[in-house]
C-alpha cells in the first residue's frame, strides 16, 4: 500500500521539531453533488525546524513519532 501525501500550509511552528499543517481538500459530495471543502490539521515532523508559519509544505505518512505525530515533511 502506498503512503498518502498531502500539501498544505504551516499554521503553527512553536513546538520543537514539530509543525502543524492545515490541509484543505475539495471533493464532490456523494449524494448532493455539490463541491465540499474539508479542512484538517496534521502534526508533522520537521527535523531541522526550517519551516515557518505561512510556508507551503508537502507531508507524507511515516512511522509514528508520538501520539499525534504520524507525518513527516518531504524535503524538495
C-alpha positions as CSV (number, residue, x, y, z in Angstrom):
1,X,0.0,0.0,0.0
2,X,1.4,3.4,-0.9
3,X,1.8,6.2,1.5
4,X,-0.6,9.1,1.5
5,X,0.7,12.6,0.5
6,X,-0.9,15.9,1.2
7,X,0.1,19.5,0.6
8,X,-0.9,22.3,2.9
9,X,0.1,25.4,4.8
10,X,2.0,25.7,8.1
11,X,-0.2,27.3,10.7
12,X,1.9,26.6,13.8
13,X,5.7,26.1,14.4
14,X,6.1,26.7,18.2
15,X,7.0,23.1,19.2
16,X,10.5,21.7,18.7
17,X,10.8,19.6,15.6
18,X,7.0,19.7,15.0
19,X,4.8,21.8,12.7
20,X,1.0,21.8,12.4
21,X,-0.1,21.8,8.7
22,X,-3.6,22.8,7.6
23,X,-4.7,20.7,4.6
24,X,-7.7,21.7,2.5
25,X,-9.4,19.1,0.5
26,X,-12.2,19.6,-2.1
27,X,-14.4,16.8,-3.3
28,X,-17.8,16.2,-4.7
29,X,-20.5,15.2,-2.2
30,X,-21.6,11.6,-3.0
31,X,-25.4,12.4,-2.5
32,X,-25.9,16.1,-3.1
33,X,-23.3,16.5,-5.9
34,X,-22.1,19.8,-4.5
35,X,-18.4,20.6,-4.1
36,X,-17.4,20.5,-0.4
37,X,-14.3,21.9,1.1
38,X,-12.9,20.0,4.1
39,X,-10.1,21.1,6.3
40,X,-8.0,19.1,8.7
41,X,-4.9,19.7,10.8
42,X,-1.9,17.3,10.8
43,X,1.1,17.3,13.1
44,X,4.2,16.7,11.1
45,X,7.9,16.0,11.9
46,X,10.3,18.8,10.9
47,X,13.8,17.6,11.9
48,X,15.7,20.8,11.4
49,X,13.0,23.4,12.3
50,X,13.3,25.1,9.0
51,X,9.6,25.6,8.1
52,X,7.8,28.7,9.4
53,X,4.2,29.9,9.6
54,X,2.8,30.5,6.1
55,X,5.1,28.1,4.2
56,X,3.6,25.7,1.7
57,X,4.8,22.1,2.5
58,X,4.2,18.6,1.4
59,X,3.7,15.9,4.0
60,X,3.8,12.1,3.8
61,X,2.7,9.3,6.0
62,X,5.5,7.8,8.2
63,X,6.2,5.8,11.3
64,X,4.6,7.3,14.5
65,X,6.9,9.8,16.1
66,X,4.5,10.4,19.0
67,X,0.8,10.1,19.9
68,X,-0.4,12.7,17.4
69,X,2.6,12.9,15.0
70,X,2.5,10.3,12.2
71,X,3.5,12.5,9.3
72,X,6.8,14.0,8.1
73,X,7.7,16.9,5.8
74,X,9.1,16.0,2.4
75,X,12.2,17.9,1.5
76,X,12.3,19.2,-2.0
